[in-house]
Amino acid sequence: MALTGYTIRDRVFELAEEVPGPSTIRIEEIARKEDLHIIFGMVEQSEKGKGVLYNTAVLVGPEGYIGKYRKTHLPTHSVFEEKRYYREGYEAPVFETALGKLGIIICYDIFFPETTRALRLQGARFIICISASPVTRKRFFETLTLARAMENTCFLAYVNLVGIENGLQFWGGSRLISPNGKVLAQSKYNEEDLAFAVISFSDIGPVEISVPTLRDLRPEFYSLLKDLSEKL
C-alpha cells in the first residue's frame, strides 16, 4: 500500500484507482527516466464496480506497464481487517521481463507455500514479496522468507514497510535471499534504508541439483490438500 499507507480504513474508497490509471502512469514515467523496474502496492478499484477493491501490486518497467497481482490471502484477525474492504485475487501470474521471469506476492501470502510454489512451477526464478508487517510478526516473516526461497530454489526479495501508522509499528528489515537461504542484502530495522545486491540466475542450477525439491514434488498431494481443506 505504498501509495496510501496501510492503515487507511474507510478511506480506501476515495483513494482507490483503476490499474492502469493515473498513479500507474506517473510511476511508469519514473521507471522510464531512471531505467528501472518498479513494484508498488496500491488500492485497486475494479473496472466493474466502485465497491469492488483489491490490495494490488503493480509492476512497471522502462517500457511501461507490465502487469499486476491481486493479493490472494487477506488477513482478518488481530489488528488486520482486509476482508472488510478487499476482494481476494484468484490468480498467480508470472511476468516475463528483461530481467527474467518474476512472480509477486503480498505480505500474508508468504504464510501459504502454495502461492510461491505455483509461481515457481510457472518458471519464476525471482519472487518479490511486498509487505506491511508489524513488529509482532517479525519472527514469522524472517523465518518464512527463508523457507519460501529454499523450498522453491529461487531468489526471494522481501520488502517491508517501516515506521508507525495509527499506533502500529512496522519494522522494516527488507532482505534479499538466495536459493540456498543465504541473506544477500539486509536493510536496517525500524528505520528507512536502501540495500543493494547483484544476483545471477545461474546460481540456481547447482542448488536445484543438490536439493531437487521440484523434481521430488508429489502432485497427488495437491488433490489431497484440496479435498482436506474443503472439510475444515
RARANOR-V5342 format. One record per backbone hydrogen bond with DSSP energy under -0.5 kcal/mol. NH is the residue of the N-H (numbers start at 1). CO is the residue of the C=O. If there is no record, write none. Layout:
((NH/CO) (NH/CO))
//
This chain:
((3/41) (4/1) (5/1) (8/6) (11/8) (12/9) (13/10) (14/11) (15/11) (16/12) (17/43) (25/21) (26/22) (27/23) (28/24) (29/25) (30/26) (31/27) (32/28) (33/29) (34/30) (35/31) (36/31) (38/60) (40/58) (42/56) (44/42) (44/54) (45/17) (46/44) (46/52) (49/46) (52/49) (53/51) (53/85) (54/44) (56/42) (56/54) (57/69) (58/40) (59/67) (60/38) (61/64) (64/61) (66/59) (67/59) (69/57) (71/55) (71/69) (74/72) (75/73) (80/77) (82/75) (84/81) (85/82) (86/82) (87/53) (89/71) (95/102) (96/94) (97/95) (97/100) (100/97) (102/95) (103/126) (104/93) (105/128) (107/130) (109/106) (110/107) (111/108) (112/109) (113/111) (115/112) (116/112) (117/113) (118/114) (119/115) (120/116) (121/117) (122/118) (122/119) (123/120) (124/119) (125/101) (126/101) (127/155) (128/103) (129/157) (130/105) (130/128) (131/159) (134/132) (135/169) (137/134) (138/135) (141/137) (142/138) (143/139) (144/140) (145/141) (146/142) (147/143) (148/144) (149/145) (150/146) (151/147) (152/148) (153/150) (154/149) (155/125) (156/177) (157/127) (158/175) (159/129) (159/157) (160/158) (161/131) (163/170) (165/168) (168/165) (170/163) (170/168) (171/133) (172/161) (173/188) (175/158) (176/185) (177/156) (178/182) (181/178) (184/176) (184/182) (185/176) (187/174) (190/171) (203/200) (204/201) (205/201) (206/202) (207/203) (208/204) (209/205) (210/206) (211/207) (213/211) (216/212) (217/214) (219/217) (221/218) (222/219) (223/219) (224/220) (225/221) (226/222) (227/223) (228/224) (229/225) (230/226) (231/228) (232/229))
//
